[in-house]
Amino acid sequence: MILELADLRIHPGQNAAFDEAIALGLRDVIAHAKGCKGFKVNKGVESPERYVLQIFWETLENHTVDFRQSEAFTQWRGIVGPFFAAPPVVEHFELVVKST
Amino acid sequence: MILELADLRIHPGQNAAFDEAIALGLRDVIAHAKGCKGFKVNKGVESPERYVLQIFWETLENHTVDFRQSEAFTQWRGIVGPFFAAPPVVEHFELVVKST
C-alpha cells in the first residue's frame, strides 16, 4: 500500500465551494480509479487555504502511471484544478507505524 | 477531533534507527498523552529523509497546551529530536471528507 500525500493551496474565500468540489471529485472520479483503496481530505486550522489530500493506492504505479495517464486524471483536474492557488506538492509514502 | 500533521526531515542514513526511535516515542510517550486518540507515521518514497507524522487529538489544546507544556514533551523531543535535520513543520487540520 502506498500513500499519496498532496499539499494543496486554494484561493482565499473559496473553502465552502472547494469542500464540495473535492468531495465530489473523490467520490465520482478517484474512488473508481484502478488500485484506489481509499482517501481522506483535511483542511488547515492555522492556514485555512491549505488542504492535505491523502489517497491510498495498491501500488505506486496505480497512481503515477495508471491514473495520471488516464482520462480520469483530466476529469479530476477539471473539478479541483480551478481552485488551486499554486501547483500541488505531491509525494508518496510508506507506512512506518500506526496505533491500533 | 483535530489532526496534528508534522513534516519531519532527518539526517541521511539514519532511517532504521529513526524508525525504531519514533515507534518507541509514540508508544511510550505520545500514546499516554491526554486527549491522544491515535497516531501514524509514514516515510517518503521520493524523499527517504522525509517523514510525515500524524497525531489525532481530542482538542487542539490537548496538543498545544496540555502536551507541549508537559514533561512528556521534553521526553518525546529527547527521543526523536536528535534525528531532526531541520525544525519540524507542524500545523493542525480538521477533517473535510474521507472514504468509508
N, CA and C atoms of all chains as a GROMACS GRO file, in nm:
protein
  600
    1MET      N    1   0.085  -0.121   0.000
    1MET     CA    2   0.000   0.000   0.000
    1MET      C    3   0.087   0.125   0.000
    2ILE      N    4   0.053   0.218  -0.083
    2ILE     CA    5   0.129   0.342  -0.097
    2ILE      C    6   0.035   0.460  -0.066
    3LEU      N    7   0.087   0.553   0.011
    3LEU     CA    8   0.011   0.675   0.041
    3LEU      C    9   0.059   0.787  -0.049
    4GLU      N   10  -0.034   0.846  -0.123
    4GLU     CA   11  -0.007   0.971  -0.196
    4GLU      C   12  -0.049   1.084  -0.104
    5LEU      N   13   0.044   1.177  -0.080
    5LEU     CA   14   0.009   1.292   0.003
    5LEU      C   15   0.026   1.418  -0.082
    6ALA      N   16  -0.082   1.491  -0.098
    6ALA     CA   17  -0.080   1.612  -0.180
    6ALA      C   18  -0.111   1.733  -0.092
    7ASP      N   19  -0.018   1.828  -0.096
    7ASP     CA   20  -0.033   1.951  -0.020
    7ASP      C   21  -0.092   2.056  -0.115
    8LEU      N   22  -0.212   2.101  -0.083
    8LEU     CA   23  -0.287   2.188  -0.175
    8LEU      C   24  -0.307   2.327  -0.114
    9ARG      N   25  -0.298   2.428  -0.197
    9ARG     CA   26  -0.328   2.566  -0.155
    9ARG      C   27  -0.434   2.620  -0.248
   10ILE      N   28  -0.545   2.666  -0.191
   10ILE     CA   29  -0.653   2.719  -0.276
   10ILE      C   30  -0.661   2.871  -0.263
   11HIS      N   31  -0.734   2.932  -0.352
   11HIS     CA   32  -0.756   3.077  -0.346
   11HIS      C   33  -0.840   3.110  -0.222
   12PRO      N   34  -0.807   3.219  -0.153
   12PRO     CA   35  -0.880   3.257  -0.031
   12PRO      C   36  -1.030   3.273  -0.055
   13GLY      N   37  -1.109   3.237   0.045
   13GLY     CA   38  -1.253   3.262   0.040
   13GLY      C   39  -1.333   3.159  -0.036
   14GLN      N   40  -1.266   3.053  -0.084
   14GLN     CA   41  -1.338   2.953  -0.164
   14GLN      C   42  -1.353   2.820  -0.092
   15ASN      N   43  -1.341   2.822   0.040
   15ASN     CA   44  -1.341   2.696   0.115
   15ASN      C   45  -1.468   2.614   0.097
   16ALA      N   46  -1.584   2.678   0.110
   16ALA     CA   47  -1.709   2.602   0.105
   16ALA      C   48  -1.725   2.535  -0.032
   17ALA      N   49  -1.696   2.609  -0.138
   17ALA     CA   50  -1.709   2.554  -0.274
   17ALA      C   51  -1.606   2.445  -0.298
   18PHE      N   52  -1.485   2.465  -0.246
   18PHE     CA   53  -1.380   2.363  -0.267
   18PHE      C   54  -1.412   2.236  -0.188
   19ASP      N   55  -1.462   2.251  -0.066
   19ASP     CA   56  -1.500   2.134   0.014
   19ASP      C   57  -1.597   2.045  -0.065
   20GLU      N   58  -1.693   2.109  -0.130
   20GLU     CA   59  -1.791   2.034  -0.210
   20GLU      C   60  -1.728   1.973  -0.333
   21ALA      N   61  -1.645   2.053  -0.402
   21ALA     CA   62  -1.585   2.006  -0.527
   21ALA      C   63  -1.493   1.888  -0.503
   22ILE      N   64  -1.409   1.895  -0.401
   22ILE     CA   65  -1.313   1.786  -0.381
   22ILE      C   66  -1.385   1.659  -0.335
   23ALA      N   67  -1.490   1.675  -0.256
   23ALA     CA   68  -1.568   1.557  -0.213
   23ALA      C   69  -1.630   1.490  -0.335
   24LEU      N   70  -1.682   1.570  -0.426
   24LEU     CA   71  -1.741   1.519  -0.550
   24LEU      C   72  -1.636   1.449  -0.637
   25GLY      N   73  -1.522   1.515  -0.655
   25GLY     CA   74  -1.415   1.458  -0.738
   25GLY      C   75  -1.364   1.326  -0.683
   26LEU      N   76  -1.352   1.319  -0.552
   26LEU     CA   77  -1.303   1.195  -0.491
   26LEU      C   78  -1.405   1.082  -0.507
   27ARG      N   79  -1.530   1.116  -0.483
   27ARG     CA   80  -1.636   1.015  -0.489
   27ARG      C   81  -1.663   0.969  -0.633
   28ASP      N   82  -1.665   1.065  -0.724
   28ASP     CA   83  -1.705   1.031  -0.861
   28ASP      C   84  -1.589   0.989  -0.951
   29VAL      N   85  -1.468   1.031  -0.920
   29VAL     CA   86  -1.355   1.000  -1.008
   29VAL      C   87  -1.251   0.912  -0.936
   30ILE      N   88  -1.191   0.964  -0.832
   30ILE     CA   89  -1.080   0.894  -0.766
   30ILE      C   90  -1.122   0.755  -0.714
   31ALA      N   91  -1.238   0.749  -0.650
   31ALA     CA   92  -1.283   0.623  -0.590
   31ALA      C   93  -1.292   0.508  -0.691
   32HIS      N   94  -1.308   0.543  -0.820
   32HIS     CA   95  -1.322   0.440  -0.922
   32HIS      C   96  -1.192   0.408  -0.993
   33ALA      N   97  -1.084   0.476  -0.957
   33ALA     CA   98  -0.955   0.454  -1.024
   33ALA      C   99  -0.898   0.319  -0.984
   34LYS      N  100  -0.828   0.258  -1.078
   34LYS     CA  101  -0.765   0.126  -1.055
   34LYS      C  102  -0.668   0.134  -0.937
   35GLY      N  103  -0.685   0.047  -0.840
   35GLY     CA  104  -0.591   0.041  -0.727
   35GLY      C  105  -0.618   0.139  -0.615
   36CYS      N  106  -0.720   0.224  -0.629
   36CYS     CA  107  -0.752   0.319  -0.522
   36CYS      C  108  -0.818   0.244  -0.406
   37LYS      N  109  -0.757   0.256  -0.287
   37LYS     CA  110  -0.808   0.184  -0.171
   37LYS      C  111  -0.877   0.275  -0.069
   38GLY      N  112  -0.878   0.406  -0.096
   38GLY     CA  113  -0.942   0.497  -0.001
   38GLY      C  114  -0.880   0.636  -0.009
   39PHE      N  115  -0.942   0.732   0.058
   39PHE     CA  116  -0.893   0.870   0.053
   39PHE      C  117  -0.938   0.946   0.176
   40LYS      N  118  -0.874   1.061   0.199
   40LYS     CA  119  -0.907   1.146   0.312
   40LYS      C  120  -0.862   1.288   0.280
   41VAL      N  121  -0.941   1.386   0.316
   41VAL     CA  122  -0.903   1.527   0.297
   41VAL      C  123  -0.916   1.599   0.431
   42ASN      N  124  -0.812   1.676   0.465
   42ASN     CA  125  -0.817   1.761   0.584
   42ASN      C  126  -0.787   1.904   0.544
   43LYS      N  127  -0.846   1.999   0.619
   43LYS     CA  128  -0.814   2.140   0.590
   43LYS      C  129  -0.753   2.207   0.712
   44GLY      N  130  -0.669   2.307   0.684
   44GLY     CA  131  -0.586   2.370   0.785
   44GLY      C  132  -0.662   2.454   0.886
   45VAL      N  133  -0.620   2.445   1.010
   45VAL     CA  134  -0.672   2.531   1.116
   45VAL      C  135  -0.596   2.664   1.112
   46GLU      N  136  -0.463   2.659   1.117
   46GLU     CA  137  -0.382   2.782   1.112
   46GLU      C  138  -0.382   2.843   0.971
   47SER      N  139  -0.390   2.759   0.869
   47SER     CA  140  -0.384   2.804   0.729
   47SER      C  141  -0.508   2.753   0.657
   48PRO      N  142  -0.618   2.831   0.661
   48PRO     CA  143  -0.746   2.782   0.604
   48PRO      C  144  -0.740   2.754   0.454
   49GLU      N  145  -0.639   2.808   0.385
   49GLU     CA  146  -0.629   2.781   0.241
   49GLU      C  147  -0.548   2.655   0.211
   50ARG      N  148  -0.497   2.592   0.316
   50ARG     CA  149  -0.416   2.471   0.298
   50ARG      C  150  -0.501   2.345   0.320
   51TYR      N  151  -0.493   2.253   0.226
   51TYR     CA  152  -0.560   2.123   0.237
   51TYR      C  153  -0.455   2.014   0.219
   52VAL      N  154  -0.474   1.905   0.294
   52VAL     CA  155  -0.389   1.788   0.275
   52VAL      C  156  -0.478   1.673   0.228
   53LEU      N  157  -0.448   1.627   0.108
   53LEU     CA  158  -0.523   1.516   0.049
   53LEU      C  159  -0.440   1.390   0.059
   54GLN      N  160  -0.499   1.284   0.111
   54GLN     CA  161  -0.432   1.155   0.118
   54GLN      C  162  -0.512   1.053   0.037
   55ILE      N  163  -0.442   0.989  -0.055
   55ILE     CA  164  -0.506   0.882  -0.131
   55ILE      C  165  -0.421   0.756  -0.114
   56PHE      N  166  -0.488   0.646  -0.085
   56PHE     CA  167  -0.420   0.518  -0.065
   56PHE      C  168  -0.432   0.435  -0.192
   57TRP      N  169  -0.315   0.394  -0.244
   57TRP     CA  170  -0.309   0.317  -0.368
   57TRP      C  171  -0.248   0.180  -0.341
   58GLU      N  172  -0.293   0.082  -0.417
   58GLU     CA  173  -0.237  -0.053  -0.402
   58GLU      C  174  -0.088  -0.051  -0.438
   59THR      N  175  -0.053   0.013  -0.548
   59THR     CA  176   0.087   0.025  -0.589
   59THR      C  177   0.116   0.170  -0.629
   60LEU      N  178   0.244   0.206  -0.632
   60LEU     CA  179   0.286   0.339  -0.675
   60LEU      C  180   0.241   0.367  -0.819
   61GLU      N  181   0.252   0.265  -0.904
   61GLU     CA  182   0.219   0.281  -1.047
   61GLU      C  183   0.069   0.300  -1.070
   62ASN      N  184  -0.014   0.252  -0.977
   62ASN     CA  185  -0.158   0.277  -0.989
   62ASN      C  186  -0.184   0.428  -0.991
   63HIS      N  187  -0.101   0.504  -0.919
   63HIS     CA  188  -0.115   0.649  -0.922
   63HIS      C  189  -0.036   0.713  -1.036
   64THR      N  190   0.096   0.683  -1.039
   64THR     CA  191   0.185   0.757  -1.130
   64THR      C  192   0.165   0.721  -1.277
   65VAL      N  193   0.122   0.598  -1.304
   65VAL     CA  194   0.104   0.555  -1.443
   65VAL      C  195  -0.044   0.539  -1.476
   66ASP      N  196  -0.110   0.444  -1.411
   66ASP     CA  197  -0.249   0.412  -1.446
   66ASP      C  198  -0.340   0.535  -1.435
   67PHE      N  199  -0.330   0.605  -1.321
   67PHE     CA  200  -0.421   0.718  -1.302
   67PHE      C  201  -0.379   0.841  -1.383
   68ARG      N  202  -0.250   0.876  -1.372
   68ARG     CA  203  -0.206   1.000  -1.436
   68ARG      C  204  -0.217   0.996  -1.589
   69GLN      N  205  -0.214   0.876  -1.645
   69GLN     CA  206  -0.225   0.866  -1.791
   69GLN      C  207  -0.368   0.838  -1.836
   70SER      N  208  -0.460   0.842  -1.742
   70SER     CA  209  -0.599   0.812  -1.778
   70SER      C  210  -0.679   0.941  -1.801
   71GLU      N  211  -0.791   0.922  -1.865
   71GLU     CA  212  -0.888   1.030  -1.887
   71GLU      C  213  -0.939   1.083  -1.752
   72ALA      N  214  -0.942   0.993  -1.653
   72ALA     CA  215  -0.993   1.030  -1.521
   72ALA      C  216  -0.909   1.142  -1.459
   73PHE      N  217  -0.778   1.145  -1.488
   73PHE     CA  218  -0.691   1.249  -1.435
   73PHE      C  219  -0.735   1.387  -1.487
   74THR      N  220  -0.769   1.394  -1.614
   74THR     CA  221  -0.816   1.519  -1.674
   74THR      C  222  -0.948   1.562  -1.611
   75GLN      N  223  -1.036   1.466  -1.590
   75GLN     CA  224  -1.166   1.492  -1.525
   75GLN      C  225  -1.146   1.549  -1.386
   76TRP      N  226  -1.060   1.482  -1.308
   76TRP     CA  227  -1.028   1.521  -1.170
   76TRP      C  228  -0.973   1.663  -1.165
   77ARG      N  229  -0.875   1.691  -1.252
   77ARG     CA  230  -0.814   1.822  -1.253
   77ARG      C  231  -0.913   1.930  -1.298
   78GLY      N  232  -1.008   1.890  -1.381
   78GLY     CA  233  -1.112   1.984  -1.422
   78GLY      C  234  -1.200   2.025  -1.305
   79ILE      N  235  -1.220   1.934  -1.212
   79ILE     CA  236  -1.305   1.961  -1.095
   79ILE      C  237  -1.232   2.042  -0.989
   80VAL      N  238  -1.108   2.000  -0.954
   80VAL     CA  239  -1.038   2.065  -0.841
   80VAL      C  240  -0.936   2.171  -0.885
   81GLY      N  241  -0.883   2.157  -1.006
   81GLY     CA  242  -0.776   2.246  -1.054
   81GLY      C  243  -0.807   2.394  -1.046
   82PRO      N  244  -0.929   2.437  -1.083
   82PRO     CA  245  -0.959   2.582  -1.083
   82PRO      C  246  -0.944   2.648  -0.946
   83PHE      N  247  -0.949   2.569  -0.839
   83PHE     CA  248  -0.937   2.626  -0.704
   83PHE      C  249  -0.791   2.646  -0.662
   84PHE      N  250  -0.696   2.578  -0.727
   84PHE     CA  251  -0.558   2.578  -0.682
   84PHE      C  252  -0.491   2.715  -0.701
   85ALA      N  253  -0.431   2.765  -0.592
   85ALA     CA  254  -0.357   2.891  -0.598
   85ALA      C  255  -0.211   2.866  -0.634
   86ALA      N  256  -0.168   2.739  -0.626
   86ALA     CA  257  -0.030   2.700  -0.657
   86ALA      C  258  -0.034   2.555  -0.702
   87PRO      N  259   0.069   2.510  -0.776
   87PRO     CA  260   0.070   2.369  -0.815
   87PRO      C  261   0.075   2.280  -0.690
   88PRO      N  262  -0.003   2.171  -0.686
   88PRO     CA  263   0.000   2.080  -0.571
   88PRO      C  264   0.140   2.022  -0.551
   89VAL      N  265   0.179   2.003  -0.427
   89VAL     CA  266   0.306   1.938  -0.395
   89VAL      C  267   0.274   1.794  -0.356
   90VAL      N  268   0.317   1.701  -0.440
   90VAL     CA  269   0.276   1.561  -0.424
   90VAL      C  270   0.397   1.469  -0.404
   91GLU      N  271   0.393   1.388  -0.301
   91GLU     CA  272   0.493   1.282  -0.284
   91GLU      C  273   0.424   1.156  -0.233
   92HIS      N  274   0.498   1.046  -0.238
   92HIS     CA  275   0.444   0.916  -0.196
   92HIS      C  276   0.515   0.866  -0.071
   93PHE      N  277   0.443   0.788   0.009
   93PHE     CA  278   0.493   0.745   0.139
   93PHE      C  279   0.455   0.600   0.167
   94GLU      N  280   0.542   0.539   0.249
   94GLU     CA  281   0.514   0.405   0.301
   94GLU      C  282   0.483   0.416   0.449
   95LEU      N  283   0.405   0.322   0.501
   95LEU     CA  284   0.374   0.321   0.643
   95LEU      C  285   0.495   0.275   0.725
   96VAL      N  286   0.523   0.347   0.834
   96VAL     CA  287   0.626   0.304   0.929
   96VAL      C  288   0.559   0.238   1.049
   97VAL      N  289   0.466   0.310   1.112
   97VAL     CA  290   0.398   0.257   1.230
   97VAL      C  291   0.268   0.333   1.250
   98LYS      N  292   0.168   0.265   1.303
   98LYS     CA  293   0.046   0.335   1.343
   98LYS      C  294  -0.014   0.270   1.467
   99SER      N  295  -0.096   0.348   1.537
   99SER     CA  296  -0.161   0.296   1.656
   99SER      C  297  -0.269   0.197   1.616
  100THR      N  298  -0.301   0.108   1.707
  100THR     CA  299  -0.401   0.006   1.674
  100THR      C  300  -0.540   0.055   1.711
  101MET      N  301  -1.238   1.628   1.689
  101MET     CA  302  -1.108   1.562   1.662
  101MET      C  303  -1.021   1.654   1.576
  102ILE      N  304  -0.896   1.665   1.618
  102ILE     CA  305  -0.800   1.752   1.547
  102ILE      C  306  -0.681   1.668   1.503
  103LEU      N  307  -0.638   1.689   1.380
  103LEU     CA  308  -0.520   1.621   1.330
  103LEU      C  309  -0.400   1.713   1.340
  104GLU      N  310  -0.297   1.667   1.407
  104GLU     CA  311  -0.166   1.734   1.404
  104GLU      C  312  -0.086   1.668   1.294
  105LEU      N  313  -0.036   1.749   1.202
  105LEU     CA  314   0.047   1.694   1.094
  105LEU      C  315   0.185   1.758   1.104
  106ALA      N  316   0.285   1.674   1.125
  106ALA     CA  317   0.422   1.723   1.139
  106ALA      C  318   0.506   1.670   1.025
  107ASP      N  319   0.570   1.764   0.955
  107ASP     CA  320   0.657   1.730   0.842
  107ASP      C  321   0.799   1.728   0.897
  108LEU      N  322   0.861   1.610   0.894
  108LEU     CA  323   0.992   1.592   0.959
  108LEU      C  324   1.100   1.560   0.855
  109ARG      N  325   1.218   1.614   0.877
  109ARG     CA  326   1.335   1.582   0.793
  109ARG      C  327   1.445   1.531   0.885
  110ILE      N  328   1.494   1.412   0.857
  110ILE     CA  329   1.600   1.358   0.943
  110ILE      C  330   1.735   1.359   0.870
  111HIS      N  331   1.842   1.339   0.945
  111HIS     CA  332   1.975   1.330   0.885
  111HIS      C  333   1.983   1.205   0.797
  112PRO      N  334   2.048   1.213   0.681
  112PRO     CA  335   2.058   1.099   0.590
  112PRO      C  336   2.120   0.976   0.656
  113GLY      N  337   2.075   0.859   0.615
  113GLY     CA  338   2.136   0.734   0.659
  113GLY      C  339   2.092   0.687   0.796
  114GLN      N  340   1.997   0.756   0.858
  114GLN     CA  341   1.955   0.717   0.993
  114GLN      C  342   1.814   0.658   0.996
  115ASN      N  343   1.766   0.613   0.881
  115ASN     CA  344   1.627   0.568   0.873
  115ASN      C  345   1.594   0.454   0.969
  116ALA      N  346   1.678   0.351   0.972
  116ALA     CA  347   1.644   0.234   1.054
  116ALA      C  348   1.636   0.273   1.202
  117ALA      N  349   1.734   0.352   1.247
  117ALA     CA  350   1.736   0.394   1.388
  117ALA      C  351   1.618   0.487   1.419
  118PHE      N  352   1.585   0.575   1.325
  118PHE     CA  353   1.473   0.667   1.348
  118PHE      C  354   1.340   0.593   1.348
  119ASP      N  355   1.324   0.496   1.260
  119ASP     CA  356   1.201   0.417   1.257
  119ASP      C  357   1.175   0.355   1.396
  120GLU      N  358   1.280   0.303   1.456
  120GLU     CA  359   1.269   0.243   1.590
  120GLU      C  360   1.241   0.349   1.695
  121ALA      N  361   1.313   0.460   1.688
  121ALA     CA  362   1.300   0.564   1.790
  121ALA      C  363   1.160   0.625   1.789
  122ILE      N  364   1.109   0.656   1.671
  122ILE     CA  365   0.978   0.724   1.667
  122ILE      C  366   0.868   0.626   1.709
  123ALA      N  367   0.882   0.500   1.676
  123ALA     CA  368   0.782   0.400   1.719
  123ALA      C  369   0.781   0.390   1.872
  124LEU      N  370   0.900   0.392   1.930
  124LEU     CA  371   0.913   0.388   2.076
  124LEU      C  372   0.853   0.513   2.140
  125GLY      N  373   0.889   0.629   2.087
  125GLY     CA  374   0.839   0.755   2.143
  125GLY      C  375   0.687   0.765   2.135
  126LEU      N  376   0.631   0.717   2.026
  126LEU     CA  377   0.485   0.722   2.011
  126LEU      C  378   0.417   0.628   2.108
  127ARG      N  379   0.471   0.509   2.119
  127ARG     CA  380   0.411   0.407   2.205
  127ARG      C  381   0.428   0.440   2.354
  128ASP      N  382   0.548   0.486   2.390
  128ASP     CA  383   0.578   0.507   2.532
  128ASP      C  384   0.542   0.645   2.584
  129VAL      N  385   0.535   0.745   2.496
  129VAL     CA  386   0.509   0.882   2.541
  129VAL      C  387   0.376   0.935   2.485
  130ILE      N  388   0.370   0.949   2.353
  130ILE     CA  389   0.254   1.014   2.290
  130ILE      C  390   0.122   0.940   2.320
  131ALA      N  391   0.126   0.809   2.313
  131ALA     CA  392   0.003   0.730   2.332
  131ALA      C  393  -0.062   0.754   2.468
  132HIS      N  394   0.020   0.799   2.567
  132HIS     CA  395  -0.032   0.821   2.702
  132HIS      C  396  -0.071   0.967   2.728
  133ALA      N  397  -0.050   1.054   2.629
  133ALA     CA  398  -0.080   1.196   2.648
  133ALA      C  399  -0.232   1.217   2.654
  134LYS      N  400  -0.272   1.314   2.735
  134LYS     CA  401  -0.414   1.348   2.750
  134LYS      C  402  -0.476   1.385   2.615
  135GLY      N  403  -0.584   1.319   2.578
  135GLY     CA  404  -0.655   1.353   2.454
  135GLY      C  405  -0.598   1.289   2.329
  136CYS      N  406  -0.491   1.212   2.340
  136CYS     CA  407  -0.435   1.146   2.221
  136CYS      C  408  -0.525   1.030   2.181
  137LYS      N  409  -0.574   1.034   2.056
  137LYS     CA  410  -0.667   0.931   2.009
  137LYS      C  411  -0.602   0.833   1.910
  138GLY      N  412  -0.476   0.858   1.875
  138GLY     CA  413  -0.410   0.768   1.780
  138GLY      C  414  -0.300   0.840   1.705
  139PHE      N  415  -0.220   0.764   1.630
  139PHE     CA  416  -0.108   0.824   1.555
  139PHE      C  417  -0.072   0.737   1.436
  140LYS      N  418   0.005   0.795   1.347
  140LYS     CA  419   0.050   0.725   1.226
  140LYS      C  420   0.177   0.794   1.176
  141VAL      N  421   0.274   0.716   1.132
  141VAL     CA  422   0.396   0.772   1.073
  141VAL      C  423   0.416   0.709   0.937
  142ASN      N  424   0.445   0.793   0.838
  142ASN     CA  425   0.481   0.747   0.705
  142ASN      C  426   0.615   0.803   0.664
  143LYS      N  427   0.689   0.727   0.582
  143LYS     CA  428   0.817   0.782   0.533
  143LYS      C  429   0.819   0.790   0.382
  144GLY      N  430   0.897   0.887   0.333
  144GLY     CA  431   0.896   0.923   0.192
  144GLY      C  432   0.954   0.820   0.099
  145VAL      N  433   0.891   0.803  -0.016
  145VAL     CA  434   0.944   0.718  -0.122
  145VAL      C  435   1.045   0.801  -0.203
  146GLU      N  436   1.003   0.918  -0.252
  146GLU     CA  437   1.093   1.004  -0.329
  146GLU      C  438   1.198   1.071  -0.240
  147SER      N  439   1.162   1.101  -0.116
  147SER     CA  440   1.250   1.171  -0.021
  147SER      C  441   1.263   1.086   0.104
  148PRO      N  442   1.360   0.994   0.107
  148PRO     CA  443   1.370   0.899   0.220
  148PRO      C  444   1.397   0.966   0.354
  149GLU      N  445   1.444   1.091   0.353
  149GLU     CA  446   1.467   1.160   0.481
  149GLU      C  447   1.342   1.233   0.530
  150ARG      N  448   1.236   1.227   0.451
  150ARG     CA  449   1.112   1.296   0.491
  150ARG      C  450   1.015   1.199   0.558
  151TYR      N  451   0.964   1.238   0.673
  151TYR     CA  452   0.862   1.161   0.743
  151TYR      C  453   0.741   1.251   0.767
  152VAL      N  454   0.621   1.194   0.760
  152VAL     CA  455   0.501   1.267   0.796
  152VAL      C  456   0.438   1.196   0.916
  153LEU      N  457   0.432   1.271   1.024
  153LEU     CA  458   0.375   1.219   1.148
  153LEU      C  459   0.235   1.276   1.164
  154GLN      N  460   0.137   1.190   1.188
  154GLN     CA  461   0.001   1.235   1.214
  154GLN      C  462  -0.040   1.190   1.354
  155ILE      N  463  -0.083   1.285   1.434
  155ILE     CA  464  -0.135   1.251   1.566
  155ILE      C  465  -0.277   1.308   1.577
  156PHE      N  466  -0.368   1.225   1.624
  156PHE     CA  467  -0.508   1.266   1.638
  156PHE      C  468  -0.533   1.302   1.784
  157TRP      N  469  -0.583   1.424   1.804
  157TRP     CA  470  -0.609   1.477   1.938
  157TRP      C  471  -0.758   1.506   1.953
  158GLU      N  472  -0.807   1.490   2.076
  158GLU     CA  473  -0.948   1.520   2.102
  158GLU      C  474  -0.974   1.669   2.078
  159THR      N  475  -0.887   1.756   2.128
  159THR     CA  476  -0.899   1.901   2.107
  159THR      C  477  -0.763   1.957   2.067
  160LEU      N  478  -0.764   2.076   2.009
  160LEU     CA  479  -0.639   2.145   1.971
  160LEU      C  480  -0.552   2.169   2.094
  161GLU      N  481  -0.616   2.208   2.206
  161GLU     CA  482  -0.542   2.241   2.328
  161GLU      C  483  -0.477   2.117   2.392
  162ASN      N  484  -0.532   1.998   2.366
  162ASN     CA  485  -0.465   1.878   2.417
  162ASN      C  486  -0.322   1.870   2.363
  163HIS      N  487  -0.302   1.919   2.240
  163HIS     CA  488  -0.166   1.921   2.185
  163HIS      C  489  -0.092   2.049   2.224
  164THR      N  490  -0.152   2.164   2.192
  164THR     CA  491  -0.078   2.291   2.204
  164THR      C  492  -0.054   2.334   2.348
  165VAL      N  493  -0.141   2.296   2.439
  165VAL     CA  494  -0.126   2.336   2.579
  165VAL      C  495  -0.087   2.215   2.666
  166ASP      N  496  -0.179   2.119   2.678
  166ASP     CA  497  -0.158   2.007   2.769
  166ASP      C  498  -0.027   1.933   2.738
  167PHE      N  499  -0.008   1.898   2.611
  167PHE     CA  500   0.111   1.820   2.578
  167PHE      C  501   0.238   1.904   2.576
  168ARG      N  502   0.232   2.018   2.508
  168ARG     CA  503   0.355   2.097   2.492
  168ARG      C  504   0.407   2.154   2.623
  169GLN      N  505   0.318   2.170   2.720
  169GLN     CA  506   0.363   2.222   2.850
  169GLN      C  507   0.393   2.111   2.950
  170SER      N  508   0.388   1.987   2.904
  170SER     CA  509   0.411   1.875   2.997
  170SER      C  510   0.555   1.825   2.988
  171GLU      N  511   0.592   1.751   3.088
  171GLU     CA  512   0.723   1.684   3.093
  171GLU      C  513   0.736   1.585   2.977
  172ALA      N  514   0.621   1.530   2.936
  172ALA     CA  515   0.621   1.432   2.827
  172ALA      C  516   0.677   1.490   2.697
  173PHE      N  517   0.656   1.620   2.674
  173PHE     CA  518   0.708   1.685   2.553
  173PHE      C  519   0.861   1.681   2.552
  174THR      N  520   0.921   1.709   2.666
  174THR     CA  521   1.067   1.705   2.680
  174THR      C  522   1.119   1.562   2.655
  175GLN      N  523   1.046   1.465   2.710
  175GLN     CA  524   1.082   1.323   2.691
  175GLN      C  525   1.079   1.286   2.543
  176TRP      N  526   0.968   1.323   2.479
  176TRP     CA  527   0.947   1.295   2.336
  176TRP      C  528   1.056   1.357   2.250
  177ARG      N  529   1.085   1.485   2.275
  177ARG     CA  530   1.188   1.553   2.198
  177ARG      C  531   1.326   1.493   2.223
  178GLY      N  532   1.346   1.441   2.343
  178GLY     CA  533   1.472   1.374   2.374
  178GLY      C  534   1.492   1.248   2.291
  179ILE      N  535   1.380   1.182   2.259
  179ILE     CA  536   1.386   1.057   2.181
  179ILE      C  537   1.402   1.084   2.031
  180VAL      N  538   1.320   1.175   1.977
  180VAL     CA  539   1.319   1.195   1.832
  180VAL      C  540   1.402   1.315   1.785
  181GLY      N  541   1.419   1.415   1.874
  181GLY     CA  542   1.486   1.539   1.837
  181GLY      C  543   1.626   1.523   1.777
  182PRO      N  544   1.710   1.434   1.831
  182PRO     CA  545   1.846   1.421   1.780
  182PRO      C  546   1.853   1.381   1.632
  183PHE      N  547   1.746   1.323   1.580
  183PHE     CA  548   1.745   1.281   1.440
  183PHE      C  549   1.710   1.395   1.344
  184PHE      N  550   1.648   1.500   1.394
  184PHE     CA  551   1.594   1.606   1.308
  184PHE      C  552   1.705   1.687   1.240
  185ALA      N  553   1.696   1.699   1.108
  185ALA     CA  554   1.791   1.780   1.032
  185ALA      C  555   1.741   1.924   1.020
  186ALA      N  556   1.616   1.947   1.054
  186ALA     CA  557   1.553   2.080   1.048
  186ALA      C  558   1.439   2.081   1.148
  187PRO      N  559   1.398   2.201   1.193
  187PRO     CA  560   1.284   2.206   1.285
  187PRO      C  561   1.158   2.148   1.218
  188PRO      N  562   1.082   2.066   1.289
  188PRO     CA  563   0.959   2.010   1.232
  188PRO      C  564   0.862   2.121   1.190
  189VAL      N  565   0.791   2.099   1.082
  189VAL     CA  566   0.688   2.194   1.039
  189VAL      C  567   0.553   2.135   1.080
  190VAL      N  568   0.488   2.200   1.176
  190VAL     CA  569   0.368   2.143   1.238
  190VAL      C  570   0.247   2.234   1.218
  191GLU      N  571   0.137   2.178   1.169
  191GLU     CA  572   0.009   2.250   1.165
  191GLU      C  573  -0.103   2.154   1.203
  192HIS      N  574  -0.219   2.213   1.227
  192HIS     CA  575  -0.335   2.134   1.268
  192HIS      C  576  -0.443   2.138   1.162
  193PHE      N  577  -0.523   2.031   1.156
  193PHE     CA  578  -0.621   2.015   1.049
  193PHE      C  579  -0.752   1.956   1.101
  194GLU      N  580  -0.858   1.991   1.029
  194GLU     CA  581  -0.989   1.930   1.054
  194GLU      C  582  -1.024   1.841   0.936
  195LEU      N  583  -1.106   1.740   0.962
  195LEU     CA  584  -1.149   1.650   0.855
  195LEU      C  585  -1.251   1.719   0.765
  196VAL      N  586  -1.233   1.702   0.634
  196VAL     CA  587  -1.333   1.750   0.537
  196VAL      C  588  -1.417   1.632   0.490
  197VAL      N  589  -1.349   1.529   0.440
  197VAL     CA  590  -1.421   1.412   0.389
  197VAL      C  591  -1.326   1.292   0.385
  198LYS      N  592  -1.378   1.174   0.406
  198LYS     CA  593  -1.296   1.055   0.384
  198LYS      C  594  -1.384   0.942   0.332
  199SER      N  595  -1.317   0.844   0.270
  199SER     CA  596  -1.389   0.729   0.215
  199SER      C  597  -1.434   0.640   0.331
  200THR      N  598  -1.535   0.564   0.306
  200THR     CA  599  -1.589   0.478   0.412
  200THR      C  600  -1.521   0.342   0.411
   0.00000   0.00000   0.00000
